[in-house]
Amino acid sequence: MAATTLVLGGAMALAPSAVADSGSSVTALPASSDSVLASCWGQRVKGSAGHEGNKAWCDSGRYREVIQCETLGGYQYTHYGPWVWAPAESVAWCNLGDRINTSHVEWAA
């Protein structure tokens, strides 16, 4: 299964007017012969116990949220949200006490 990755944080350079003050962002997949144009949004979330996470949703296709987390000691690891079909949300969470370094959407073609 082929997958395309969208970096949500990079959307600010592409569409600054579409970025909300809440930290959410929007971006689009590049058009190609085997994929359709899709817009995706992401937003940071806090869990009830204080976990940091990020949720993403797109207007078409199948995708999942991917986050890179970091411990206080500097160890980095990746967590994945579930694969979902648009317009459902995919949410990925860091372990309690860790923070998010980067987040992006992985899109299945």
Backbone as a printed PyTorch tensor [residue, N CA C, xyz], in Angstrom:
tensor([[[  0.8350,  -1.1680,   0.0000],
         [  0.0000,   0.0000,   0.0000],
         [  0.8850,   1.2390,   0.0000]],

        [[  0.7150,   2.0850,  -0.9680],
         [  1.4920,   3.3200,  -1.0440],
         [  0.9300,   4.3480,  -0.0760]],

        [[  1.7840,   5.1650,   0.4670],
         [  1.3360,   6.1980,   1.3960],
         [  2.0350,   7.5070,   1.0790]],

        [[  1.2960,   8.5850,   1.2420],
         [  1.8430,   9.9260,   1.0870],
         [  1.8100,  10.5920,   2.4350]],

        [[  2.8490,  11.3360,   2.7820],
         [  2.9230,  11.9870,   4.0760],
         [  2.6870,  13.4770,   3.9330]],

        [[  1.8470,  14.0230,   4.8010],
         [  1.5840,  15.4550,   4.8410],
         [  2.1370,  16.0060,   6.1370]],

        [[  2.9440,  17.0100,   6.0520],
         [  3.4520,  17.6490,   7.2660],
         [  2.5370,  18.8170,   7.5660]],

        [[  1.7450,  18.7120,   8.6430],
         [  0.7630,  19.7260,   8.9550],
         [  1.4100,  21.0460,   9.3390]],

        [[  2.5240,  21.0200,  10.0350],
         [  3.1660,  22.2570,  10.4330],
         [  3.6650,  23.0620,   9.2500]],

        [[  3.9690,  22.4130,   8.1450],
         [  4.4400,  23.1030,   6.9670],
         [  3.3530,  23.8350,   6.2020]],

        [[  2.1050,  23.6120,   6.5630],
         [  1.0010,  24.2370,   5.8530],
         [  0.9900,  25.7450,   6.0310]],

        [[  1.5710,  26.2600,   7.0880],
         [  1.5520,  27.6800,   7.3300],
         [  2.2500,  28.4420,   6.2070]],

        [[  3.2490,  27.8640,   5.6050],
         [  3.9420,  28.5220,   4.5040],
         [  3.1080,  28.4740,   3.2210]],

        [[  2.2350,  27.4880,   3.0940],
         [  1.4260,  27.3440,   1.8960],
         [  0.1400,  28.1450,   1.9540]],

        [[ -0.4910,  28.1780,   3.1180],
         [ -1.7950,  28.8210,   3.2270],
         [ -1.9440,  29.5130,   4.5720]],

        [[ -1.2420,  30.6420,   4.8060],
         [ -1.2960,  31.2770,   6.1160],
         [ -2.6810,  31.7590,   6.4950]],

        [[ -3.5150,  32.1130,   5.5400],
         [ -4.8510,  32.5810,   5.8760],
         [ -5.7470,  31.4570,   6.3660]],

        [[ -5.3590,  30.2190,   6.1100],
         [ -6.1790,  29.0820,   6.5070],
         [ -5.7990,  28.5410,   7.8750]],

        [[ -4.7880,  29.0990,   8.5110],
         [ -4.3340,  28.6010,   9.7980],
         [ -5.0390,  29.3540,  10.9170]],

        [[ -5.6970,  28.6130,  11.7930],
         [ -6.4440,  29.2320,  12.8860],
         [ -5.5370,  29.5280,  14.0650]],

        [[ -5.9480,  30.4420,  14.9210],
         [ -5.1780,  30.7890,  16.1110],
         [ -5.0840,  29.6450,  17.0970]],

        [[ -5.9630,  28.6630,  16.9950],
         [ -5.9840,  27.5460,  17.9350],
         [ -4.8440,  26.5690,  17.7180]],

        [[ -4.0110,  26.7950,  16.7140],
         [ -2.9070,  25.8750,  16.4430],
         [ -3.2430,  24.8490,  15.3890]],

        [[ -4.4480,  24.9150,  14.8080],
         [ -4.7860,  23.9780,  13.7490],
         [ -4.2060,  24.4750,  12.4470]],

        [[ -4.0260,  23.5890,  11.5100],
         [ -3.4800,  23.9810,  10.2270],
         [ -4.1650,  23.1930,   9.1280]],

        [[ -3.9910,  23.6460,   7.9130],
         [ -4.5990,  22.9920,   6.7600],
         [ -3.5310,  22.8320,   5.6810]],

        [[ -3.6330,  21.7460,   4.9310],
         [ -2.7200,  21.5380,   3.8090],
         [ -3.4070,  20.6550,   2.7890]],

        [[ -2.8310,  20.5190,   1.6410],
         [ -3.4110,  19.6960,   0.5770],
         [ -2.3610,  18.7630,   0.0140]],

        [[ -2.8090,  17.6050,  -0.4250],
         [ -1.9260,  16.6520,  -1.0930],
         [ -1.6110,  17.1370,  -2.4940]],

        [[ -0.4140,  16.8950,  -2.9750],
         [ -0.1320,  17.2270,  -4.3650],
         [ -0.9250,  16.3010,  -5.2880]],

        [[ -1.4330,  16.8320,  -6.3680],
         [ -2.1940,  16.0100,  -7.3100],
         [ -1.2330,  15.1080,  -8.0690]],

        [[ -1.6330,  13.8740,  -8.2620],
         [ -0.8410,  12.9480,  -9.0690],
         [ -1.7910,  12.0240,  -9.8000]],

        [[ -1.2630,  11.1880, -10.6410],
         [ -2.1000,  10.3170, -11.4470],
         [ -2.8310,   9.2760, -10.6110]],

        [[ -2.3130,   8.9180,  -9.4220],
         [ -2.9380,   7.8760,  -8.6280],
         [ -3.4960,   8.3790,  -7.2970]],

        [[ -3.6520,   9.6890,  -7.1280],
         [ -4.2500,  10.1950,  -5.8990],
         [ -5.1520,  11.3650,  -6.2360]],

        [[ -6.0850,  11.6300,  -5.3350],
         [ -6.9890,  12.7610,  -5.5040],
         [ -6.5450,  13.8700,  -4.5780]],

        [[ -6.9190,  15.0930,  -4.9120],
         [ -6.5790,  16.2250,  -4.0740],
         [ -7.3760,  16.1420,  -2.7760]],

        [[ -6.6930,  16.2600,  -1.6490],
         [ -7.3550,  16.1990,  -0.3470],
         [ -6.8280,  17.3150,   0.5210]],

        [[ -7.7070,  17.8800,   1.3310],
         [ -7.2960,  18.8720,   2.3200],
         [ -7.3430,  18.2180,   3.6860]],

        [[ -6.3390,  18.5050,   4.5270],
         [ -6.2570,  17.9210,   5.8580],
         [ -6.0180,  19.0180,   6.8870]],

        [[ -6.5320,  18.8000,   8.0640],
         [ -6.3810,  19.7370,   9.1660],
         [ -5.8590,  19.0010,  10.3780]],

        [[ -5.1610,  19.6870,  11.2630],
         [ -4.6530,  19.0810,  12.4840],
         [ -4.8050,  20.0330,  13.6490]],

        [[ -4.9180,  19.4780,  14.8350],
         [ -5.0620,  20.3020,  16.0290],
         [ -4.4810,  19.5630,  17.2320]],

        [[ -3.7130,  20.2790,  18.0600],
         [ -3.1810,  19.7010,  19.2910],
         [ -4.3190,  19.4910,  20.2800]],

        [[ -4.2300,  18.3980,  21.0490],
         [ -5.2370,  18.0800,  22.0560],
         [ -4.5460,  17.6370,  23.3400]],

        [[ -5.2310,  17.8230,  24.4610],
         [ -4.7530,  17.3650,  25.7770],
         [ -5.6970,  16.2920,  26.2850]],

        [[ -5.1390,  15.2010,  26.7880],
         [ -5.9420,  14.1410,  27.3650],
         [ -6.3360,  14.4680,  28.7940]],

        [[ -7.2750,  13.7250,  29.3330],
         [ -7.7730,  13.9950,  30.6780],
         [ -6.6880,  13.8370,  31.7410]],

        [[ -5.7100,  12.9850,  31.5120],
         [ -4.6270,  12.7960,  32.4800],
         [ -3.4270,  13.6990,  32.1710]],

        [[ -3.5290,  14.5320,  31.1170],
         [ -2.4420,  15.4280,  30.7570],
         [ -1.6080,  14.9740,  29.5760]],

        [[ -1.9890,  13.8720,  28.9370],
         [ -1.2660,  13.4130,  27.7470],
         [ -1.3570,  14.4640,  26.6480]],

        [[ -0.2690,  14.6350,  25.8820],
         [ -0.2950,  15.5000,  24.7080],
         [ -0.5740,  14.6380,  23.4830]],

        [[ -1.4360,  15.1580,  22.6180],
         [ -1.7650,  14.4470,  21.3960],
         [ -2.0310,  15.4060,  20.2630]],

        [[ -2.2620,  14.8480,  19.1040],
         [ -2.6360,  15.6430,  17.9380],
         [ -3.6860,  14.8650,  17.1720]],

        [[ -4.7340,  15.5610,  16.7290],
         [ -5.7580,  14.9210,  15.9150],
         [ -5.7140,  15.5120,  14.5230]],

        [[ -6.0940,  14.7160,  13.5450],
         [ -6.1160,  15.1490,  12.1570],
         [ -7.3740,  14.6230,  11.5000]],

        [[ -7.8590,  15.3870,  10.5390],
         [ -8.9790,  14.9480,   9.7260],
         [ -8.8250,  15.5410,   8.3340]],

        [[ -9.2580,  14.7760,   7.3400],
         [ -9.1400,  15.1790,   5.9430],
         [-10.5120,  15.1130,   5.2880]],

        [[-10.6350,  15.7600,   4.1170],
         [-11.9290,  15.7780,   3.4500],
         [-12.1360,  14.6160,   2.4830]],

        [[-11.1030,  13.7810,   2.2820],
         [-11.2700,  12.5970,   1.4480],
         [-10.1490,  11.6050,   1.7220]],

        [[-10.3630,  10.3750,   1.3240],
         [ -9.3280,   9.3550,   1.4110],
         [ -9.2330,   8.6480,   2.7530]],

        [[ -8.1630,   7.8790,   2.8800],
         [ -7.8580,   7.1090,   4.0900],
         [ -6.5200,   7.5910,   4.6160]],

        [[ -6.4130,   7.8320,   5.9130],
         [ -5.2300,   8.4740,   6.4800],
         [ -5.1070,   8.1370,   7.9650]],

        [[ -3.9580,   8.5230,   8.5410],
         [ -3.7590,   8.3970,   9.9830],
         [ -2.8280,   9.5080,  10.4570]],

        [[ -2.9560,   9.8640,  11.7120],
         [ -2.1020,  10.8710,  12.3440],
         [ -0.8140,  10.1930,  12.8040]],

        [[  0.3160,  10.8760,  12.6260],
         [  1.6200,  10.3750,  13.0580],
         [  2.2940,  11.4940,  13.8480]],

        [[  2.7460,  11.1790,  15.0660],
         [  3.4430,  12.1920,  15.8650],
         [  4.7880,  11.6500,  16.3350]],

        [[  5.7540,  12.5510,  16.4160],
         [  7.0430,  12.2200,  17.0100],
         [  7.0460,  12.8580,  18.3960]],

        [[  7.2770,  12.0410,  19.4080],
         [  7.2620,  12.4890,  20.7990],
         [  8.6830,  12.4830,  21.3620]],

        [[  8.8800,  13.2300,  22.4470],
         [ 10.1890,  13.2900,  23.0860],
         [ 10.0220,  13.2600,  24.6050]],

        [[ 10.8670,  12.4620,  25.2660],
         [ 10.8680,  12.3870,  26.7210],
         [ 11.6950,  13.5360,  27.2910]],

        [[ 11.6210,  13.7350,  28.5970],
         [ 12.4350,  14.7620,  29.2420],
         [ 13.9210,  14.5010,  29.0460]],

        [[ 14.2960,  13.2330,  28.9190],
         [ 15.6910,  12.8570,  28.7110],
         [ 16.1610,  12.9770,  27.2700]],

        [[ 15.2780,  13.3660,  26.3570],
         [ 15.6730,  13.5550,  24.9710],
         [ 15.4260,  12.3720,  24.0460]],

        [[ 14.9110,  11.2480,  24.5730],
         [ 14.6080,  10.0930,  23.7280],
         [ 13.4030,  10.4100,  22.8550]],

        [[ 13.4880,  10.1120,  21.5570],
         [ 12.3930,  10.3760,  20.6300],
         [ 11.7920,   9.0730,  20.1410]],

        [[ 10.4840,   9.0680,  19.9810],
         [  9.7660,   7.8950,  19.4860],
         [  8.5530,   8.3650,  18.6910]],

        [[  7.9750,   7.4640,  17.9100],
         [  6.8370,   7.7850,  17.0530],
         [  5.6130,   6.9930,  17.4950]],

        [[  4.4640,   7.6770,  17.5450],
         [  3.1820,   7.0280,  17.7990],
         [  2.2480,   7.3200,  16.6300]],

        [[  1.3820,   6.3470,  16.3350],
         [  0.4730,   6.4270,  15.2000],
         [ -0.9650,   6.3880,  15.6740]],

        [[ -1.8000,   7.2070,  15.0410],
         [ -3.2360,   7.1180,  15.2540],
         [ -3.7920,   6.0100,  14.3730]],

        [[ -5.0650,   5.6850,  14.5530],
         [ -5.6620,   4.6330,  13.7250],
         [ -5.8920,   5.1120,  12.2910]],

        [[ -5.8450,   4.1640,  11.3410],
         [ -6.2400,   4.4730,   9.9700],
         [ -7.7310,   4.7310,   9.9650]],

        [[ -8.1590,   5.8230,   9.3380],
         [ -9.5780,   6.1690,   9.2580],
         [ -9.9010,   6.6360,   7.8420]],

        [[-11.1890,   6.6160,   7.5170],
         [-11.6880,   7.1620,   6.2560],
         [-12.2730,   8.5330,   6.5280]],

        [[-12.1030,   9.4580,   5.5910],
         [-12.6490,  10.8140,   5.7170],
         [-14.1590,  10.7420,   5.9430]],

        [[-14.6710,  11.6100,   6.7740],
         [-14.0390,  12.7260,   7.4650],
         [-13.6990,  12.4200,   8.9250]],

        [[-13.5290,  11.1650,   9.2640],
         [-13.2580,  10.7900,  10.6580],
         [-11.9210,  11.3590,  11.1370]],

        [[-11.7790,  11.4930,  12.4580],
         [-10.5400,  11.9890,  13.0590],
         [ -9.6350,  10.8250,  13.4460]],

        [[ -8.3540,  11.0030,  13.2250],
         [ -7.3330,  10.0790,  13.7010],
         [ -6.5210,  10.8270,  14.7580]],

        [[ -6.3770,  10.2260,  15.9350],
         [ -5.6730,  10.8830,  17.0350],
         [ -4.5190,  10.0020,  17.4950]],

        [[ -3.3420,  10.6130,  17.6580],
         [ -2.1700,   9.9200,  18.1970],
         [ -1.7670,  10.6290,  19.4880]],

        [[ -1.3090,   9.8420,  20.4720],
         [ -0.9770,  10.3740,  21.7950],
         [  0.4580,  10.0400,  22.1830]],

        [[  1.1360,  10.9930,  22.8320],
         [  2.4300,  10.7210,  23.4550],
         [  2.1860,  10.0740,  24.8170]],

        [[  3.2060,   9.4160,  25.3490],
         [  3.1250,   8.8880,  26.7030],
         [  3.0110,  10.0440,  27.6880]],

        [[  2.4400,   9.7870,  28.8350],
         [  2.2390,  10.8140,  29.8570],
         [  3.5740,  11.4610,  30.2340]],

        [[  3.6150,  12.7920,  30.2270],
         [  4.8120,  13.5360,  30.5800],
         [  5.7120,  13.8780,  29.4110]],

        [[  5.4650,  13.2840,  28.2380],
         [  6.2820,  13.5540,  27.0570],
         [  5.5980,  14.6080,  26.1970]],

        [[  6.3810,  15.2100,  25.2950],
         [  5.8310,  16.2850,  24.4650],
         [  5.9370,  15.9320,  22.9920]],

        [[  5.1350,  16.6050,  22.1750],
         [  5.1360,  16.3910,  20.7320],
         [  6.2140,  17.2660,  20.0870]],

        [[  7.0530,  16.6620,  19.2610],
         [  8.0290,  17.4070,  18.4560],
         [  7.4300,  17.7850,  17.1160]],

        [[  6.9320,  16.7980,  16.3960],
         [  6.3520,  17.0280,  15.0760],
         [  5.1050,  16.1720,  14.9020]],

        [[  4.2810,  16.5690,  13.9620],
         [  3.0960,  15.7830,  13.6250],
         [  2.8310,  15.9070,  12.1330]],

        [[  2.2790,  14.8620,  11.5620],
         [  1.8960,  14.8860,  10.1540],
         [  0.8410,  13.8340,   9.9000]],

        [[  0.2370,  13.9300,   8.7280],
         [ -0.7610,  12.9550,   8.2890],
         [ -0.1020,  12.0320,   7.2850]],

        [[ -0.3280,  10.7430,   7.4540],
         [  0.1080,   9.7500,   6.4820],
         [ -1.1330,   9.3180,   5.7330]],

        [[ -1.1070,   9.4560,   4.4280],
         [ -2.2890,   9.2140,   3.6000],
         [ -2.0940,   7.9690,   2.7680]],

        [[ -3.0470,   7.0640,   2.7900],
         [ -2.9730,   5.8250,   2.0160],
         [ -3.6190,   6.0340,   0.6610]],

        [[ -2.9070,   5.6720,  -0.3670],
         [ -3.4420,   5.8350,  -1.7390],
         [ -4.3360,   4.6790,  -2.0940]]])
